């Protein structure tokens, strides 16, 4: 995926250098593909509800992002399901188990009236919260942007993207900042990256465990470990 993103970004910058008047992100030139869905249910809410934070990972204070990829076939079945990146095997297993439950419930992707086969990604974002509020770099960046402090806003958005590199909104926000700083090619790169995240990611799932001492609150259930 990232290799393809890089090629797109290189092409975008090259086109920009030839003619700044050309609209290289014209959505009319990109065939719209309707994403697969679960009838009568939101995919993100469904996966957030069923994905388990492994107790073994909690004991080891292990958190991080798991990226899985797969293709959705014409009949809605999943094929080629695999882990692209992960900080820990237990988090990988939990993510794969949750994704597998989609294979009998998804409708296929559609282009117009026709079902199509398409590859997608899901990011499972495992986080452990220990009582203190995590830094909200996105909100801080917006406030500094509104005050015209663009360099500081850029630093905060870079930190937010390091924490969650699959949030297209962060790249859109950073593109605005780069435009204010005069970095037009960089802004184009971020806009294109955001478009590709929207196109290629089926969803991003937050899996958060709230830890108090050795008691964990997961989905309103108290778990001792």
MARBA-3410 file (N, C-alpha, C, O; in Angstrom, 1 decimal):
225
0.8,-1.2,0.0,0.0,0.0,0.0,0.9,1.3,0.0,0.6,2.2,-0.8 ~ 1.8,1.3,0.9,2.6,2.5,1.0,3.5,2.8,-0.2,3.8,3.9,-0.5 ~ 3.9,1.7,-0.9,4.7,1.8,-2.1,3.8,2.5,-3.2,4.3,3.4,-3.9 ~ 2.5,2.1,-3.2,1.6,2.7,-4.2,1.4,4.1,-3.8,1.3,5.0,-4.7 ~ 1.2,4.4,-2.5,1.0,5.8,-2.1,2.2,6.7,-2.6,2.0,7.8,-3.1
3.4,6.2,-2.4,4.6,6.9,-2.8,4.7,7.2,-4.2,5.0,8.3,-4.6 ~ 4.3,6.3,-5.1,4.2,6.5,-6.5,3.2,7.6,-6.9,3.5,8.4,-7.7 ~ 2.1,7.6,-6.2,1.1,8.6,-6.5,1.6,10.0,-6.1,1.3,10.9,-6.8 ~ 2.3,10.0,-4.9,2.7,11.3,-4.4,3.8,11.9,-5.3,3.8,13.1,-5.6 ~ 4.7,11.0,-5.8,5.7,11.5,-6.8,5.1,12.0,-8.0,5.5,13.0,-8.5
4.1,11.3,-8.5,3.4,11.8,-9.7,2.7,13.1,-9.5,2.7,14.0,-10.3 ~ 2.1,13.3,-8.3,1.4,14.5,-8.0,2.4,15.7,-8.0,2.1,16.7,-8.5 ~ 3.5,15.5,-7.3,4.5,16.6,-7.3,5.0,16.9,-8.7,5.2,18.1,-9.0 ~ 5.2,15.9,-9.5,5.7,16.1,-10.9,4.7,16.9,-11.7,5.1,17.8,-12.4 ~ 3.5,16.6,-11.5,2.4,17.3,-12.3,2.3,18.7,-11.8,2.1,19.6,-12.6
2.5,18.9,-10.5,2.4,20.3,-10.0,3.6,21.1,-10.5,3.3,22.3,-10.8 ~ 4.7,20.6,-10.7,5.9,21.3,-11.2,5.7,21.7,-12.7,6.2,22.7,-13.1 ~ 4.9,20.9,-13.4,4.6,21.2,-14.8,3.6,22.3,-14.9,3.7,23.2,-15.7 ~ 2.5,22.2,-14.1,1.5,23.2,-14.2,0.7,23.3,-12.9,0.0,22.4,-12.5 ~ 0.8,24.4,-12.2,0.2,24.6,-11.0,-1.3,24.8,-11.1,-2.1,24.7,-10.2
-1.8,25.1,-12.4,-3.2,25.3,-12.6,-4.0,24.1,-12.8,-5.2,24.1,-12.8 ~ -3.3,22.9,-13.0,-4.0,21.7,-13.3,-4.5,21.1,-12.0,-3.8,21.0,-11.0 ~ -5.8,20.7,-11.9,-6.4,20.2,-10.7,-6.1,18.7,-10.7,-6.9,17.9,-11.3 ~ -5.1,18.3,-10.0,-4.7,16.9,-10.0,-5.5,16.0,-9.1,-5.5,14.8,-9.1 ~ -6.4,16.7,-8.2,-7.2,15.9,-7.3,-8.7,16.0,-7.7,-9.6,15.9,-6.9
-8.9,16.2,-9.0,-10.3,16.4,-9.5,-11.0,15.1,-9.2,-10.8,14.1,-9.9 ~ -12.0,15.1,-8.3,-12.7,13.9,-8.0,-13.6,13.4,-9.1,-13.9,12.2,-9.1 ~ -13.9,14.2,-10.1,-14.7,13.7,-11.2,-14.0,12.7,-12.1,-14.6,11.9,-12.8 ~ -12.6,12.7,-12.0,-11.8,11.8,-12.8,-11.6,10.5,-12.1,-11.0,9.6,-12.7 ~ -12.0,10.4,-10.8,-11.8,9.2,-10.0,-13.1,8.4,-9.9,-14.1,8.9,-9.3
-13.2,7.2,-10.5,-14.4,6.4,-10.5,-14.8,6.1,-9.0,-14.0,5.6,-8.2 ~ -16.0,6.4,-8.6,-16.4,6.2,-7.3,-16.8,4.7,-7.0,-17.5,4.1,-7.8 ~ -16.2,4.2,-6.0,-16.5,2.8,-5.6,-17.1,2.9,-4.2,-16.6,3.4,-3.2 ~ -18.4,2.4,-4.1,-19.1,2.3,-2.8,-18.5,1.2,-2.0,-18.3,0.0,-2.4 ~ -18.1,1.5,-0.8,-17.5,0.5,0.1,-18.4,-0.6,0.5,-19.6,-0.4,0.6
-17.9,-1.8,0.8,-18.7,-2.8,1.4,-19.3,-2.4,2.7,-18.8,-1.5,3.4 ~ -20.4,-3.0,3.1,-21.1,-2.6,4.3,-21.8,-3.8,4.9,-22.0,-4.8,4.3 ~ -22.1,-3.6,6.2,-23.0,-4.6,6.9,-24.4,-4.1,6.9,-24.6,-3.0,7.3 ~ -25.3,-4.9,6.3,-26.7,-4.4,6.3,-27.2,-4.0,7.7,-27.1,-4.8,8.6 ~ -27.8,-2.8,7.8,-28.4,-2.3,9.0,-27.5,-2.2,10.2,-27.9,-2.1,11.3
-26.2,-2.1,10.0,-25.2,-1.9,11.1,-24.0,-1.2,10.6,-23.5,-1.4,9.4 ~ -23.4,-0.4,11.4,-22.1,0.3,11.1,-21.0,-0.6,11.4,-20.8,-1.2,12.4 ~ -20.1,-0.7,10.4,-18.9,-1.6,10.5,-18.0,-1.2,11.6,-17.6,-2.1,12.4 ~ -17.8,0.1,11.8,-16.9,0.5,12.9,-17.5,0.1,14.3,-16.8,-0.4,15.1 ~ -18.8,0.4,14.4,-19.4,0.1,15.7,-19.4,-1.4,16.0,-19.2,-1.9,17.1
-19.6,-2.2,14.9,-19.6,-3.7,15.1,-18.3,-4.2,15.5,-18.2,-5.0,16.4 ~ -17.2,-3.7,14.8,-15.9,-4.2,15.1,-15.4,-3.7,16.5,-14.7,-4.4,17.2 ~ -15.8,-2.5,16.8,-15.4,-1.9,18.1,-16.0,-2.7,19.2,-15.4,-2.9,20.3 ~ -17.2,-3.3,19.0,-17.9,-4.0,20.0,-17.3,-5.4,20.2,-17.2,-5.9,21.3 ~ -16.9,-6.1,19.1,-16.4,-7.5,19.2,-14.9,-7.7,19.4,-14.5,-8.7,19.7
-14.1,-6.6,19.1,-12.7,-6.8,19.2,-12.2,-6.8,20.6,-12.6,-5.9,21.4 ~ -11.5,-7.8,21.0,-11.0,-8.0,22.4,-9.6,-7.5,22.6,-8.7,-7.7,21.7 ~ -9.4,-6.8,23.7,-8.0,-6.5,24.1,-7.4,-7.6,24.8,-7.9,-7.9,25.9 ~ -6.5,-8.4,24.3,-6.0,-9.6,25.0,-5.4,-9.3,26.4,-4.6,-8.3,26.5 ~ -5.8,-10.1,27.3,-5.3,-9.9,28.7,-3.8,-10.0,28.8,-3.1,-9.3,29.5
-3.2,-10.9,28.0,-1.7,-11.0,27.9,-1.1,-9.8,27.5,0.0,-9.4,28.0 ~ -1.7,-9.1,26.5,-1.1,-7.8,26.1,-1.2,-6.7,27.2,-0.3,-5.9,27.4 ~ -2.3,-6.8,27.9,-2.5,-5.8,29.0,-1.5,-6.1,30.1,-0.9,-5.1,30.6 ~ -1.2,-7.3,30.4,-0.2,-7.6,31.4,1.2,-7.1,31.0,2.0,-6.7,31.9 ~ 1.5,-7.2,29.7,2.8,-6.7,29.2,2.8,-5.2,28.9,3.7,-4.7,28.3
1.6,-4.5,29.1,1.5,-3.1,28.8,1.8,-2.9,27.3,2.5,-1.9,26.9 ~ 1.3,-3.8,26.5,1.5,-3.7,25.0,0.4,-3.0,24.3,-0.8,-3.4,24.5 ~ 0.7,-2.0,23.5,-0.3,-1.3,22.7,0.3,-0.9,21.4,1.5,-1.1,21.2 ~ -0.5,-0.4,20.5,0.0,-0.1,19.2,-1.0,-0.3,18.1,-2.2,-0.6,18.4 ~ -0.6,-0.2,16.8,-1.5,-0.3,15.7,-1.3,-1.6,14.9,-0.2,-2.0,14.6
-2.4,-2.3,14.7,-2.3,-3.5,13.8,-3.0,-3.1,12.5,-4.2,-2.7,12.5 ~ -2.3,-3.4,11.4,-2.9,-3.1,10.1,-3.1,-4.5,9.4,-2.2,-5.2,9.2 ~ -4.4,-4.7,9.0,-4.7,-6.0,8.3,-5.2,-5.6,6.9,-5.8,-4.5,6.7 ~ -4.9,-6.5,6.0,-5.4,-6.3,4.6,-6.2,-7.5,4.1,-6.0,-8.6,4.6 ~ -7.0,-7.3,3.1,-7.8,-8.4,2.6,-8.5,-7.9,1.3,-8.6,-6.7,1.1
-9.1,-8.8,0.6,-9.9,-8.5,-0.6,-11.4,-8.9,-0.3,-11.6,-9.9,0.4 ~ -12.3,-8.1,-0.7,-13.7,-8.4,-0.6,-14.2,-8.9,-1.9,-14.1,-8.1,-2.9 ~ -14.6,-10.2,-2.0,-15.0,-10.8,-3.3,-16.4,-10.4,-3.7,-17.1,-9.7,-2.9 ~ -16.8,-10.8,-4.9,-18.1,-10.4,-5.4,-19.3,-10.9,-4.5,-20.4,-10.3,-4.5 ~ -19.0,-12.0,-3.8,-20.1,-12.5,-2.9,-20.0,-12.0,-1.5,-20.7,-12.5,-0.6
-19.1,-11.1,-1.2,-18.9,-10.5,0.1,-17.9,-11.3,1.0,-17.7,-10.9,2.1 ~ -17.4,-12.4,0.5,-16.4,-13.2,1.3,-15.1,-12.5,1.3,-14.7,-11.7,0.4 ~ -14.3,-12.7,2.3,-13.0,-12.2,2.4,-11.9,-13.2,1.9,-12.1,-14.4,2.1 ~ -10.9,-12.6,1.2,-9.8,-13.5,0.8,-8.5,-12.8,1.0,-8.4,-11.6,1.0 ~ -7.5,-13.6,1.1,-6.1,-13.0,1.3,-5.9,-12.2,2.6,-5.1,-11.3,2.6
-6.7,-12.6,3.6,-6.6,-11.9,4.9,-5.2,-12.1,5.5,-4.8,-13.2,5.7 ~ -4.5,-11.0,5.8,-3.2,-11.1,6.5,-2.9,-9.8,7.3,-3.5,-8.8,7.1 ~ -1.9,-9.9,8.2,-1.4,-8.8,9.0,-0.3,-8.1,8.2,0.7,-8.8,7.9 ~ -0.4,-6.8,8.0,0.6,-6.1,7.3,1.7,-5.6,8.3,2.8,-5.5,8.0 ~ 1.2,-5.2,9.5,2.1,-4.7,10.5,1.5,-4.8,11.9,0.2,-4.7,12.0
2.3,-5.1,12.9,1.7,-5.2,14.2,2.8,-5.2,15.3,3.9,-5.6,15.0 ~ 2.6,-4.7,16.5,3.6,-4.7,17.5,3.6,-5.9,18.3,4.6,-6.2,19.1 ~ 2.6,-6.8,18.2,2.6,-8.0,19.0,1.6,-9.0,18.4,0.6,-8.7,17.8 ~ 2.0,-10.3,18.6,1.2,-11.4,18.0,-0.2,-11.5,18.6,-1.1,-11.8,17.9 ~ -0.4,-11.3,19.9,-1.7,-11.4,20.5,-2.6,-10.3,20.0,-3.8,-10.6,19.8
-2.1,-9.1,19.7,-2.9,-8.1,19.1,-3.3,-8.5,17.7,-4.4,-8.2,17.2 ~ -2.3,-9.1,17.0,-2.6,-9.6,15.6,-3.7,-10.6,15.6,-4.6,-10.5,14.8 ~ -3.7,-11.6,16.5,-4.7,-12.6,16.5,-6.1,-12.0,16.8,-7.1,-12.4,16.2 ~ -6.1,-11.1,17.8,-7.4,-10.4,18.1,-8.0,-9.7,16.9,-9.2,-9.7,16.6 ~ -7.1,-9.0,16.2,-7.5,-8.2,15.0,-8.0,-9.2,13.9,-9.0,-8.9,13.2
-7.3,-10.2,13.6,-7.7,-11.2,12.6,-9.0,-11.9,12.9,-9.9,-12.0,12.1 ~ -9.1,-12.2,14.2,-10.4,-12.9,14.6,-11.6,-12.0,14.4,-12.6,-12.4,14.0 ~ -11.4,-10.7,14.7,-12.5,-9.7,14.6,-12.8,-9.5,13.1,-14.0,-9.5,12.7 ~ -11.8,-9.4,12.3,-12.0,-9.2,10.8,-12.7,-10.4,10.2,-13.5,-10.2,9.3 ~ -12.4,-11.6,10.6,-13.0,-12.8,10.0,-14.5,-12.8,10.2,-15.2,-13.4,9.3
-15.0,-12.2,11.2,-16.4,-12.2,11.4,-17.2,-11.4,10.3,-18.4,-11.6,10.2 ~ -16.5,-10.6,9.5,-17.1,-9.9,8.5,-17.4,-10.7,7.2,-18.3,-10.3,6.4 ~ -16.8,-11.8,7.1,-16.8,-12.6,5.8,-18.2,-13.1,5.4,-18.4,-13.3,4.3 ~ -19.1,-13.2,6.4,-20.4,-13.7,6.0,-21.5,-12.6,6.2,-22.7,-12.9,6.0 ~ -21.0,-11.4,6.4,-22.0,-10.3,6.7,-21.9,-9.2,5.7,-22.8,-8.4,5.6
-20.7,-9.1,5.0,-20.5,-7.9,4.1,-21.2,-8.0,2.8,-21.3,-9.1,2.2 ~ -21.6,-6.9,2.3,-22.0,-6.7,0.9,-20.7,-6.4,0.2,-19.8,-5.9,0.7 ~ -20.6,-6.7,-1.1,-19.4,-6.4,-1.9,-19.3,-4.9,-2.2,-20.3,-4.2,-2.0 ~ -18.1,-4.5,-2.5,-17.9,-3.1,-3.0,-18.7,-3.0,-4.3,-18.9,-4.0,-5.1 ~ -19.1,-1.8,-4.6,-19.9,-1.6,-5.9,-19.4,-0.4,-6.6,-19.1,0.7,-6.0
-19.3,-0.5,-7.9,-19.0,0.6,-8.8,-20.3,0.8,-9.7,-20.5,0.0,-10.6 ~ -21.0,1.8,-9.4,-22.3,2.0,-10.1,-23.3,0.9,-9.6,-23.4,0.7,-8.4 ~ -23.8,0.1,-10.5,-24.7,-1.0,-10.1,-24.0,-2.3,-10.1,-24.6,-3.4,-9.8 ~ -22.7,-2.3,-10.3,-22.0,-3.6,-10.4,-21.1,-3.9,-9.2,-20.3,-3.0,-8.8 ~ -21.2,-5.1,-8.7,-20.2,-5.5,-7.6,-18.8,-5.6,-8.2,-18.7,-6.1,-9.3
-17.8,-5.2,-7.4,-16.4,-5.3,-7.8,-15.6,-5.9,-6.7,-15.9,-5.8,-5.5 ~ -14.5,-6.6,-7.1,-13.6,-7.1,-6.1,-12.6,-5.9,-5.8,-12.1,-5.3,-6.7 ~ -12.3,-5.7,-4.5,-11.4,-4.6,-4.2,-10.7,-5.0,-2.9,-11.2,-5.6,-2.0 ~ -9.4,-4.6,-2.8,-8.6,-4.8,-1.6,-8.9,-3.6,-0.6,-9.0,-2.5,-1.0 ~ -9.0,-4.0,0.7,-9.1,-3.0,1.7,-8.2,-3.2,2.9,-7.6,-4.3,3.0
-8.1,-2.2,3.7,-7.3,-2.3,5.0,-8.2,-1.9,6.1,-9.1,-1.1,6.0 ~ -7.9,-2.5,7.3,-8.5,-2.1,8.5,-7.4,-1.8,9.5,-6.5,-2.7,9.7 ~ -7.4,-0.7,10.2,-6.4,-0.4,11.3,-7.1,-0.6,12.6,-8.1,0.0,12.9 ~ -6.5,-1.5,13.4,-7.0,-1.7,14.8,-6.0,-0.9,15.7,-4.8,-1.2,15.8 ~ -6.5,0.1,16.4,-5.7,1.0,17.2,-5.8,0.6,18.7,-6.8,1.0,19.3
-4.9,-0.2,19.2,-5.0,-0.6,20.6,-4.3,0.4,21.5,-3.1,0.7,21.3 ~ -5.0,0.9,22.5,-4.5,1.8,23.5,-4.8,1.5,24.9,-5.9,1.0,25.1 ~ -3.9,1.7,25.8,-4.2,1.5,27.3,-4.2,2.9,27.9,-3.2,3.6,27.9 ~ -5.3,3.2,28.6,-5.4,4.4,29.3,-5.4,4.1,30.8,-6.1,3.2,31.3 ~ -4.5,4.9,31.5,-4.3,4.6,33.0,-4.9,5.7,33.9,-4.4,5.8,35.0
-5.9,6.4,33.4,-6.5,7.4,34.3,-6.2,8.8,33.8,-7.1,9.6,33.8 ~ -5.0,9.1,33.4,-4.7,10.4,32.9,-5.1,10.5,31.4,-5.1,9.6,30.7 ~ -5.6,11.7,31.1,-6.1,11.9,29.7,-4.9,11.9,28.7,-3.9,12.6,29.0 ~ -5.0,11.2,27.6,-4.0,11.2,26.6,-3.9,12.6,25.9,-4.9,13.3,25.8 ~ -2.7,12.9,25.5,-2.6,14.2,24.8,-3.4,14.3,23.6,-3.4,13.4,22.7
-4.2,15.4,23.5,-5.1,15.6,22.3,-4.4,16.5,21.3,-4.7,17.7,21.3 ~ -3.5,16.0,20.6,-2.7,16.9,19.7,-3.5,17.5,18.6,-3.3,18.6,18.2 ~ -4.6,16.8,18.2,-5.4,17.3,17.1,-6.1,18.5,17.5,-6.2,19.5,16.8 ~ -6.7,18.5,18.7,-7.4,19.7,19.2,-6.4,20.9,19.5,-6.7,22.0,19.1 ~ -5.3,20.5,20.0,-4.3,21.6,20.3,-3.8,22.2,19.0,-3.6,23.4,18.9
-3.6,21.4,17.9,-3.2,21.9,16.6,-4.2,22.8,16.1,-3.9,23.8,15.5 ~ -5.5,22.5,16.2,-6.6,23.3,15.7,-6.6,24.7,16.4,-6.7,25.7,15.7 ~ -6.4,24.7,17.7,-6.4,25.9,18.4,-5.2,26.8,18.0,-5.3,28.0,17.9 ~ -4.0,26.2,17.9,-2.9,27.0,17.5,-3.0,27.5,16.0,-2.5,28.6,15.7 ~ -3.7,26.7,15.2,-3.9,27.1,13.8,-4.8,28.4,13.8,-4.5,29.3,13.0
-5.8,28.3,14.6,-6.8,29.5,14.6,-6.1,30.7,15.1,-6.5,31.8,14.8 ~ -5.0,30.6,15.9,-4.3,31.7,16.4,-3.2,32.2,15.5,-2.5,33.1,15.7 ~ -3.1,31.5,14.3,-2.1,31.8,13.4,-0.7,31.3,13.7,0.3,31.7,13.1 ~ -0.6,30.4,14.6,0.7,29.8,15.0,1.0,28.5,14.2,0.8,27.4,14.7 ~ 1.3,28.7,12.9,1.3,27.6,12.0,2.4,26.6,12.2,2.3,25.4,12.0
3.6,27.1,12.6,4.7,26.2,12.8,4.4,25.3,14.0,4.7,24.1,13.9 ~ 3.9,25.9,15.1,3.5,25.0,16.2,2.4,24.1,15.9,2.4,22.9,16.3 ~ 1.5,24.5,15.1,0.4,23.6,14.7,0.9,22.4,13.9,0.4,21.3,14.0 ~ 1.9,22.7,13.0,2.5,21.6,12.2,3.2,20.6,13.1,3.1,19.4,12.9 ~ 3.9,21.1,14.2,4.6,20.1,15.1,3.5,19.2,15.8,3.8,18.0,15.9
2.4,19.8,16.2,1.4,19.1,16.9,0.7,18.1,16.0,0.4,16.9,16.4 ~ 0.5,18.5,14.8,-0.1,17.5,13.8,0.8,16.4,13.5,0.4,15.2,13.3 ~ 2.1,16.7,13.4,3.1,15.6,13.1,3.1,14.6,14.3,3.2,13.4,14.0 ~ 2.9,15.1,15.5,2.8,14.1,16.7,1.5,13.3,16.6,1.5,12.1,16.9 ~ 0.4,14.0,16.2,-0.8,13.3,16.1,-0.8,12.2,15.0,-1.3,11.1,15.2
-0.1,12.5,13.9,0.0,11.5,12.8,0.9,10.4,13.2,0.7,9.2,12.8 ~ 2.0,10.7,14.0,2.8,9.6,14.5,2.0,8.6,15.3,2.2,7.4,15.3 ~ 1.1,9.1,16.1,0.2,8.3,17.0,-0.8,7.5,16.2,-1.1,6.4,16.5 ~ -1.4,8.2,15.2,-2.5,7.6,14.4,-2.3,7.9,12.9,-2.9,8.9,12.4 ~ -1.5,7.2,12.2,-1.2,7.5,10.8,-2.3,7.1,9.8,-2.1,7.2,8.6
-3.4,6.7,10.3,-4.5,6.2,9.4,-5.7,7.2,9.5,-6.7,6.9,8.9 ~ -5.6,8.3,10.1,-6.6,9.3,10.2,-6.5,10.3,9.1,-5.6,11.2,9.1 ~ -7.4,10.2,8.1,-7.3,11.0,6.9,-7.5,12.5,7.3,-6.9,13.4,6.7 ~ -8.3,12.8,8.3,-8.5,14.1,8.7,-7.3,14.8,9.2,-7.2,16.1,9.0 ~ -6.4,14.1,9.8,-5.1,14.7,10.2,-4.3,15.2,9.0,-3.6,16.2,9.1
-4.3,14.4,8.0,-3.5,14.8,6.8,-4.2,16.0,6.1,-3.5,16.9,5.5 ~ -5.5,16.1,6.1,-6.2,17.2,5.5,-5.9,18.5,6.3,-5.6,19.5,5.8 ~ -5.9,18.3,7.7,-5.5,19.5,8.5,-4.1,19.9,8.3,-3.8,21.1,8.3 ~ -3.2,18.9,8.2,-1.8,19.3,8.0,-1.6,19.9,6.6,-0.7,20.8,6.5 ~ -2.4,19.5,5.6,-2.3,20.2,4.3,-2.6,21.7,4.4,-2.0,22.5,3.8
-3.6,22.0,5.2,-4.0,23.4,5.4,-2.9,24.2,6.0,-2.6,25.3,5.6 ~ -2.2,23.6,7.0,-1.1,24.2,7.7,0.1,24.5,6.7,0.7,25.5,6.6 ~ 0.4,23.4,5.9,1.5,23.5,4.9,1.2,24.6,3.9,2.1,25.3,3.4 ~ -0.1,24.7,3.5,-0.5,25.8,2.5,-0.2,27.2,3.2,0.3,28.1,2.5 ~ -0.5,27.3,4.4,-0.2,28.6,5.1,1.3,28.9,5.2,1.7,30.0,5.2
2.1,27.8,5.3,3.5,28.0,5.4,4.2,28.1,4.0,5.4,28.2,3.9 ~ 3.4,28.0,3.0,3.9,28.1,1.6,4.5,26.8,1.0,5.2,26.8,0.0 ~ 4.2,25.7,1.7,4.7,24.4,1.2,3.6,23.7,0.4,2.9,22.8,0.8 ~ 3.4,24.2,-0.8,2.3,23.7,-1.7,2.5,22.3,-2.1,1.5,21.5,-2.0 ~ 3.7,21.9,-2.6,3.9,20.5,-2.9,3.6,19.5,-1.7,3.0,18.5,-1.9
4.0,20.0,-0.5,3.7,19.1,0.7,2.2,19.1,1.0,1.8,18.0,1.4 ~ 1.5,20.2,0.8,0.1,20.2,1.0,-0.6,19.2,0.0,-1.6,18.5,0.4 ~ -0.1,19.2,-1.3,-0.7,18.3,-2.3,-0.5,16.8,-1.9,-1.4,16.0,-2.0 ~ 0.7,16.5,-1.4,1.0,15.2,-0.9,0.1,14.7,0.1,-0.5,13.6,0.1 ~ -0.2,15.6,1.1,-1.0,15.2,2.2,-2.5,15.1,1.8,-3.2,14.2,2.3
-2.9,15.9,0.9,-4.3,15.8,0.4,-4.5,14.5,-0.4,-5.5,13.8,-0.2 ~ -3.5,14.1,-1.2,-3.6,12.9,-2.0,-3.5,11.7,-1.0,-4.2,10.7,-1.2 ~ -2.7,11.8,0.0,-2.6,10.7,1.0,-3.9,10.5,1.7,-4.4,9.4,1.9 ~ -4.6,11.6,2.0,-5.9,11.5,2.7,-6.9,10.9,1.8,-7.7,10.1,2.3 ~ -6.9,11.2,0.5,-7.8,10.6,-0.4,-7.6,9.1,-0.5,-8.6,8.3,-0.6
-6.4,8.7,-0.5,-6.1,7.2,-0.6,-6.5,6.5,0.7,-6.9,5.4,0.6 ~ -6.3,7.2,1.8,-6.8,6.5,3.1,-8.3,6.3,3.0,-8.8,5.3,3.5 ~ -9.0,7.4,2.6,-10.4,7.3,2.5,-10.9,6.1,1.5,-11.9,5.4,1.8 ~ -10.1,6.0,0.4,-10.5,5.0,-0.6,-10.2,3.6,-0.2,-10.9,2.7,-0.4 ~ -9.0,3.4,0.4,-8.5,2.0,0.7,-8.7,1.5,2.0,-8.6,0.3,2.2
-9.1,2.3,3.0,-9.4,1.8,4.4,-10.9,1.6,4.5,-11.7,2.5,4.3 ~ -11.3,0.4,4.9,-12.7,0.1,5.2,-13.1,0.8,6.5,-14.2,1.4,6.5 ~ -12.2,0.8,7.5,-12.5,1.5,8.7,-11.3,1.5,9.6,-10.3,0.8,9.3 ~ -11.3,2.3,10.6,-10.3,2.4,11.7,-11.0,2.1,13.0,-11.9,2.8,13.4 ~ -10.5,1.1,13.7,-11.1,0.6,15.0,-10.3,1.0,16.2,-9.1,0.6,16.3
-10.9,1.7,17.1,-10.2,2.1,18.4,-10.6,1.0,19.4,-11.8,0.8,19.7 ~ -9.5,0.4,20.0,-9.7,-0.7,21.0,-9.0,-0.2,22.2,-7.8,-0.2,22.3 ~ -9.8,0.4,23.2,-9.2,1.0,24.3,-9.5,0.3,25.6,-10.6,-0.1,25.9 ~ -8.4,0.1,26.4,-8.6,-0.6,27.7,-8.3,0.5,28.8,-7.2,1.2,28.7 ~ -9.2,0.7,29.7,-9.0,1.7,30.8,-8.6,0.9,32.0,-9.3,0.1,32.6
-7.3,1.2,32.5,-6.7,0.4,33.5,-6.7,1.2,34.8,-6.2,2.4,34.8 ~ -7.2,0.7,35.9,-7.1,1.3,37.2,-6.5,0.2,38.1,-7.1,-0.8,38.4 ~ -5.2,0.5,38.6,-4.5,-0.5,39.4,-4.3,-1.8,38.5,-3.8,-1.7,37.4 ~ -4.8,-2.9,39.0,-4.7,-4.2,38.2,-6.1,-4.6,37.8,-6.4,-5.7,37.5 ~ -7.0,-3.6,37.8,-8.4,-3.8,37.3,-8.6,-3.1,36.0,-8.2,-2.0,35.8
-9.1,-3.8,35.0,-9.3,-3.3,33.7,-10.8,-3.2,33.4,-11.6,-4.1,33.6 ~ -11.2,-2.0,32.8,-12.6,-1.9,32.4,-12.6,-2.0,30.9,-12.1,-1.1,30.2 ~ -13.2,-3.1,30.3,-13.2,-3.3,28.9,-14.7,-3.5,28.5,-15.4,-4.4,29.0 ~ -15.2,-2.6,27.7,-16.6,-2.6,27.3,-17.5,-2.8,28.5,-18.5,-3.6,28.5 ~ -17.3,-2.0,29.5,-18.1,-1.9,30.7,-18.0,-3.2,31.6,-18.8,-3.3,32.5
-17.1,-4.1,31.3,-16.9,-5.3,32.1,-15.6,-5.1,32.8,-14.6,-4.7,32.3 ~ -15.6,-5.5,34.1,-14.4,-5.4,35.0,-13.6,-6.7,34.9,-14.2,-7.8,35.0 ~ -12.4,-6.6,34.5,-11.5,-7.8,34.4,-10.3,-7.6,35.3,-9.6,-6.6,35.2 ~ -10.0,-8.6,36.1,-8.9,-8.6,37.0,-7.7,-9.3,36.3,-8.0,-10.3,35.6 ~ -6.5,-8.8,36.4,-5.4,-9.6,35.8,-4.1,-9.4,36.7,-3.1,-10.0,36.4
END
